Amino acid sequence: MTSDLNTAAAARQFEIGGEFLEARPYGSGHINDTYRAFFDQGGAPSCYILQRINHNIFKHPVALMENVERVTAHLATVVASEPDWTRRALRLIPARDGLGWHVDAEGNHWRAYHFIQRARTYDAVESAEQAFQAAKAFGRFQQMLAELPAPRLHDTIPDFHNTPKRFKALEQAIAADAAGRAALAKPEIAFALAHRSIVGVLMEANLPERVTHNDTKFNNVMLDDQTGEGICVIDLDTVMPGFAPYDFGDMVRTTTSPAMEDEQDLSKVTMQFPMFEALVRGYLSSAGAFLTNAEKQLLAISGKLITFETGIRFLADYLMGDTYFKVHREGHNLDRCRTQFKLVESIERQEEKMDRLVESLAS
């Protein structure tokens, strides 16, 4: 049994039949606490996803859960007539008091999802086909939510993908040097400051506001075990209004390099052009019909921009003493930053070729 008392108590507060058995930590997310919860249902163990929302990151968990409720309900109606529809969108399990979440005695907010069988996520892409499938799934996710009825979704993290504000936050972290680490990150600070000119590229482009995922890491798409199809987009905490190219850019960041996000051997970090081409083809196959020309034209540079933005977020968090991202070793956030900046350099070497590809496919 791996469950602590709080986790076990929370699991029993949802409309799940049978006897609770245990809950084991699950996945590789940086922010929330995620568990695979097991229940005995007629002598057979059944599993569900149980999550405790990180209040330090998501300051308004009720607003977040209102977004998740609306998004999952809308997606359910879109996929309802499709084969295997129960696996094609996350499905919340209501709490016993009728809400879509549970608040425990300590004020923690919990939620539960049906577990999606016969599919899994990958922390690193293994083939161009996987990249194509993930991009197609994220593009379809945007396409399905393009018709989400009013009102506007809540901003669960205001200015989440506002690169100019992220850059200002980095400058403040450098100046404050709260953890006394600036001297250990001189090359990374210099690299960041040298790229100041790109931070406003998307924010100043007058793009239409979309419902976007805002965290389109490759491991936020579940791929079917048998067919390899991108079956379901997960991790909906940052689904809110945003710009479509930011979503595509984060796919480039997390899918085109064979290295892990925190790889310490920087020789392994490179933007693989065949993976980029697979992403463009997959994304445009599902999202191309509703994107504007301006959005399509910014797809290539979006990869560099979001990779840079993520790098400066890791760098700022390192300088502030690791207050946002979970770390598992000394200098973990600095390692993450270095990986992002190395990928930016690789993208810059191939930028003209990337632009030509997007232009040819978008037209």
N, C-alpha and C positions, 0 to 999 in steps of 0.2 A: 504494500500500500504506500503510495507516494503523496497522498493528499494531506494538506494541512487542514486544521479544523475549519478555518474560514472558507477555504475552497470547497470543502465537502458541504458545508452549510449552504453556500451560495448555489451549488449544483442542485440541491434539493428544492430550491425556490422556483424552479422552472417547470413548465407543463411537460414533463418527461415521465413516462410510465416506468414502472419497475423499481427495483432496489438499487440505489447508488452503490457502486463498488469502489472506484478510485478515480483520481484525476492525475494525469502525468503531464509535465511540461511538454509543449509541442511547438514545432516550427523554429524559425530563426529570426523572428522579428526583434527590432531594437527597442520598441516603445511599450506596448501593452504586455501583460502577462497572459499567455495563451496556454490552455490545457486541452488535452483530449480526455473527455470524461466518459467513463464506462458505467453502464447500467445493466443489471440482470433483468432481462425481459423474457419470462417464460423459460428460464434455464439457458438462454443464449445471451452472451454479452453484446450489447449494442453501444455504439460510441457517438458522441456529440462534441462539438467545439464549445468550450467555455472560455470567456475572456473577461479579465478585469481591466477596465479602462484606466490609463495612466492620467491621473488628475493634474500632475505637474506639467504635462504637455497639453492636454485638452482641458482647458479651464472651465468649459461649459458642457459637461457630458450629456445633459438633457437635450440641448440643442443638437449635439452630435447625433444622439440616438433618434431624434426626430428626423434628421436627414436620412439616417440609415433605414428607418421604417418606411419613409416615402420612396426612397430609391429601390429598396427590395420589393415593395409592393408593386411599383410600376414595372420593374423588370419581370416580375411574376406574370403580369398580365400580357406582356409582350411575348414571352416564351411559352405561354400556357398551351398553345396548340402544337408545339414542336415535340418530336420524339424525345424521350428521355428528359423531359422538361424539368424534372426535380433536380437535375444535376447542372442546369445551365444558368442558375442564378442563386446567390446565397438566400437562405430562407431562415428568418428569425424564428425562435421559439419563444412564445410569450411567457412572462412570469406568472406565478399563480395569482397575483393580484390584478392581472389583466394588462399591465403595462408591458412594453417591449423590452424592459430592462429591470434589474433588481438592485436596490440599494441596501447594503448590509449595515450592521450596527455601527461600523466605523466610518460610514459615509462613502464606501467604495461602490462604484457603479459596475455591475456585471451584465453580460448578455450571453445568450446561447444561440448557436446555429445548428441546423442539421448538418451532419458530417457527409461530405461528398465522397462516395465510394468509387473505387476503380479509377482514380485520377490522383495526380500528385503535382507538387511544385518542384522546381529545380533551382538551386542557388546559382548555378552557372549554366549557360546555354551549351548544348552539345552538338547542335547542327543548325544549318541555315533553315531547314524545315521547321525546327522548333521556333526560331526567330520569326519566321513568317506566320506561324500559328499564333504566337503571342501577340504580335502586332495586329493581326486580323481580329483577335478577340478584344483588344483594347479599342480598336477602331469601331467595332460593332457596339461595344459598351457605350461609347460616346454617341453613336448613331441612335441607339435605343433611347437614350436619355435626352436626345435633342427635342423630343416631344413631351418632356415631363411637364405636367400642368403647373401653373402658378400656385402659390407664391414662389419667389426666389428662395433657393436653399440658404441655410445659415452658413456663414463663414466660420468653419470650425477652428481654423487658425488664421486670423486675419493676416493678409499680405504674405501668405505662405510661399507663393512663387512671385515675389516682388524683388527681383534681383537688385535693383538700385538700393532698396532698403536693407537687403541682406549685406550689401557691400558696406553701407554705412555702419551696420552693426559690427562688421569686421573691423572697420577703422576704429570704432570705439573700444573694441576688445584689445586691439593693438595698443592703443593709448593707455588703457587702464592696466593692462598686463596683470590682471588680478591674481593669477596663479604663479607669476614669476617665470613664465615659460617663453617669452618672446625671443630671448637670446637663443633658444634651442630651435627656433623656427624661422631664422632669418631668411634662408633661401625661399621658403614657402611664402613668407610675407612679401618679399620682393616680387615673386611671380604674380601674386594676387594684385599688387598695386600696379604692375605693368600692364594688366589687362582691364584697367578701369574703363576703357573706352567702349567695351562691348556690353556693359551691364544693362543699358536701356533699350537694347535692340527690339525686344518683344513688347515691353511696356509702352513704348512710344510709337508703335506701329498701327494704332487705331483698329485693333482686331475686334471681332464680335465676341461677346461673352458667351461661353458655353458651359454646360455641366460637364466637368472634367474630373478625372480620378485623382490627379495630382501626386500620385506615388506609383508610377507605372514601372516599377522594378519588374524584371523578368520573373522573379519568384512570386509575383502577385497574380499570376495566371496559372490555373490548374490545367495540366495537359492530360488528356485521356490515356490510360495505360495501354489500351489496345491500338487505337487509331492515331494517337499523337495530336488529336485536335485540341485547340484551345477551348476548353469546355466551360470554364467559369472564371470570371474576374473576382478576386477577393480583396480584403483589406479596404473597407469603404470609409474609414474614418476621415479621410481628407477629400471625399467626394463633395464638391462645392463649386460655385461659379469660378471660372478660370479661362485660360487661353489654350486652345487645342495644341498649338506647337510645343508648349511646355510638356504636355503628356508625351508627345512623340519624342521629344528630346530626351526624356528620362528613359525611354526604351533604348535609345542609342547608347546612353550612358551605361546601362546595366546589362546590355545584351551583346554589344559588338566586341567587347574585350573578353579573352578567355580567362582573365585573372579575376579573383575574388575582389570584392569591394575594399578589403583591408589587406590585400597582397603586399608583402614586404619585399619581395623580389621584383623590382620595377621593370626588369627586363621582360617579364611576362605580360606587361600591360601594353596593349596595342589595339587600335581600332581596325577590326577586320572588315575590309570593304565588302566581301560577299555577305556578311551578316547585315551590314547596313542596307545593301540592296534588298535582302529578304524582308527587312523591316519596312522599307518604303513600299514594296509590292504588297505586303500583307496589310499594312495600314490603309493604303489607298484603295485596296479591294473592298473594304467595308466602310471607310469614312470618306472616301473621295467624292461621293455624290453630294455631300452637304457642306464640305469645306469650301471656303472662298479661295480665289486665286492668291490673295495676299497670304492666307494661312499656308497654302501649299508652298509658296515661294520661300517661306521661312523655315521649312522643315529641316533643311540641311544645317543651317546655323544653330537651330534649336538644340542640337546635340551638344555642340561646343558650349553653348550658354548654360544649359542646365548642369552639365558636368562641372563647369567652373563654379556655378552657384553652389552646388553640393560640396565642392572642395572648400569654398570659403566658409560654408556652414560648419564643416568638420574642423577647420582651422580656428574659427572663432570659439567653438566649444572647447577645443583644446586649450586655447589661451585663457578661457574663463574658468577652467578647472573641471571640465567634463560634467556639465550640469544638464545637458539635454539628452545626448545619445548614451545608451548603455555601453560601457567599456569593459573589456575582459583582460586587459593587460596594460602595463605602463606605456604611454605613448600611443595608445590604440587610435585615438582620433587623429593624431598627426600622421600615422600610417595611412589611414583612410584618405586624408587630405592629399598626401603625396601620390597615392594611386589615381585620384581624380585629376590632379594637375598633369601627371604623365599622360593620361588619356587625352586631355585637352591638347597637349603637344602633338600627339599622334593624329588627332582629328585635323589640326591645323595643317599638317603636311599633306592631307588628302582633301582639303576643303573644296578646291576647284572641281575635282572629279565628282565629289558628292553633289555639288550644285548642278552639274551637268546631268547627272542621273535623275535627280528629282525633277528637273525641268522636262526631261524627255518623258518620264512616266506620268507626270501630272498633266501633261498636254494631251 
